[in-house]
Amino acid sequence: MSQHKNKTLATTLAFLLGGIGAHRFYLKGSVDRIGLLHVCSVPVAGLVYGLGHAPNPFWVLLPIIVSCIAGYVEALVIGLTPDEKWDARYNAGSGRQSASHWFVILLVVLTMLVGATVLIAAISRLFDLLYTGGAYG
């Protein structure tokens, strides 16, 4: 019998710690390649800082920002997955059924709000840096 995977916990992990892949490790274990890719965004940010000559903080944080945005998208996918499909994918041998409540929907709405804000801010800052050299901030 396998361990039951909670959809609410997975959505919460993707929302709060999606930038470092915590939800991937919860769902698929410590050898998940995409989860390791999320974790690698932190050393890549350090590499950008170390190799750049006084780089703009946006360029340093860009790998982490991209990883967080991917985590927000995964939180939406996890939260909007129907319970039957969730159980078929992650809880086939657990012997229990998932029953999501209103908290998952609240997390999805919050994820949409925060994720869209981060995405729009990142795009606008990127275009500011590329086309004006950072004249607006």
Secondary structure, DSSP 4 states (H G I P E B T S, - for coil): -PPPPPHHHHHHHHHHHGGGTHHHHHHH-TT-HHHHHHHHHHHHHHHHHHHSSS--HHHHHHHHHHHHHHHHHHHHHHHHS-HHHHHHHH-TTTS------HHHHHHHHHHHHHHHHHHHHHHHHHHHHHHHSSTT-
